[in-house]
Amino acid sequence: MHIFTSFHLGEVEVSNLTILVLVFFSSFTFVAVGISSYKLYKSLISDTDK
């Protein structure tokens, strides 16, 4: 049984491990941008006249 299967994307053969690494980094970037945007929005609506 092969754990690491490969996908054909046109003429390029991509392993399953490569796709998992790309999904991990993409989701990490998405979460980081979401947290940064939330902190920016939160700082804009906070009361700074204390």
Backbone bond lengths (Angstrom), bond angles and torsions (degrees), N, CA, C in turn:
res aa  C-N    CA-C-N  psi(-1)  N-CA   C-N-CA  omega(-1)  CA-C   N-CA-C  phi
1 M - - - 1.463 - - 1.523 109.06 -
2 H 1.312 116.33 130.92 1.455 121.70 179.72 1.521 109.93 -96.17
3 I 1.331 115.55 122.45 1.464 119.70 178.03 1.518 110.30 -79.25
4 F 1.327 116.19 -40.57 1.462 121.18 -177.06 1.522 109.53 -96.71
5 T 1.318 115.46 90.82 1.454 119.54 175.74 1.506 109.40 -82.24
6 S 1.303 117.06 166.79 1.456 119.83 180.00 1.523 109.43 -124.06
7 F 1.320 114.65 148.35 1.452 122.06 179.08 1.514 108.74 -112.57
8 H 1.313 116.38 143.27 1.449 121.14 177.31 1.522 109.01 -97.67
9 L 1.308 116.17 115.39 1.463 121.93 176.08 1.522 107.31 -110.07
10 G 1.312 115.43 88.32 1.454 119.28 -173.40 1.518 108.72 72.62
11 E 1.323 116.61 -122.26 1.463 120.62 177.82 1.516 112.49 -96.51
12 V 1.321 117.82 1.62 1.455 122.33 -177.48 1.525 108.87 -100.49
13 E 1.326 115.99 132.88 1.454 121.15 176.99 1.525 108.56 -102.66
14 V 1.337 116.53 119.50 1.455 122.45 -174.95 1.521 108.76 -114.82
15 S 1.329 116.70 131.44 1.464 119.53 -179.40 1.526 110.89 -77.78
16 N 1.300 115.02 162.68 1.457 122.02 179.99 1.531 110.34 -64.59
17 L 1.332 117.37 -37.09 1.458 121.89 179.69 1.529 111.28 -63.19
18 T 1.327 116.99 -39.10 1.468 120.82 178.51 1.522 111.13 -64.06
19 I 1.306 116.86 -41.19 1.460 120.73 179.13 1.522 110.47 -66.09
20 L 1.333 117.49 -39.36 1.468 120.42 178.14 1.529 111.42 -65.25
21 V 1.332 118.00 -39.18 1.463 121.19 177.67 1.533 110.38 -65.27
22 L 1.317 117.54 -42.05 1.465 121.04 178.39 1.527 111.20 -64.25
23 V 1.319 117.63 -40.10 1.473 121.09 178.29 1.526 109.97 -65.45
24 F 1.331 117.63 -39.93 1.456 121.00 179.35 1.520 111.07 -62.96
25 F 1.336 117.75 -49.18 1.458 120.07 -179.09 1.525 112.00 -67.07
26 S 1.325 117.64 -34.77 1.463 120.28 177.64 1.523 111.07 -66.08
27 S 1.326 117.10 -43.72 1.458 119.27 179.72 1.529 110.92 -69.41
28 F 1.338 118.04 -35.81 1.453 121.29 176.47 1.533 110.36 -61.69
29 T 1.330 117.30 -43.81 1.461 121.56 178.43 1.523 110.97 -64.39
30 F 1.336 117.35 -41.83 1.455 121.65 179.27 1.526 111.15 -61.50
31 V 1.335 116.79 -43.83 1.465 120.48 179.72 1.522 110.57 -67.57
32 A 1.329 118.07 -40.25 1.463 120.99 -180.00 1.525 111.48 -63.97
33 V 1.320 117.48 -41.50 1.463 120.72 177.89 1.522 110.22 -67.36
34 G 1.322 117.30 -37.70 1.466 120.49 177.93 1.516 111.92 -64.02
35 I 1.323 117.67 -43.56 1.459 120.96 178.34 1.521 111.09 -65.10
36 S 1.314 116.46 -42.15 1.465 120.50 179.29 1.527 111.24 -64.08
37 S 1.318 116.53 -42.12 1.462 120.06 178.72 1.522 111.32 -65.77
38 Y 1.335 117.04 -38.93 1.460 120.63 178.21 1.524 111.04 -63.93
39 K 1.320 116.71 -42.73 1.472 119.60 179.31 1.524 111.03 -66.24
40 L 1.328 118.09 -37.63 1.455 121.29 177.62 1.528 110.42 -65.25
41 Y 1.339 116.98 -45.46 1.459 120.93 178.56 1.523 110.94 -62.89
42 K 1.325 116.05 -41.09 1.455 120.27 179.78 1.533 111.33 -64.75
43 S 1.323 117.66 -37.76 1.468 120.30 179.09 1.536 111.47 -72.22
44 L 1.309 117.47 -27.27 1.460 119.82 178.73 1.523 112.47 -73.61
45 I 1.334 116.84 -34.13 1.468 118.74 -176.97 1.521 112.87 -95.08
46 S 1.325 117.95 -3.02 1.454 119.24 -179.14 1.525 109.95 -73.68
47 D 1.321 116.06 154.88 1.449 121.86 -179.68 1.535 108.72 -83.20
48 T 1.334 116.78 115.54 1.462 120.93 -177.60 1.525 112.43 -102.28
49 D 1.340 117.12 6.95 1.465 120.81 -178.06 1.527 112.84 -97.71
50 K 1.293 117.53 27.40 1.463 120.59 -176.98 1.510 111.03 -78.38
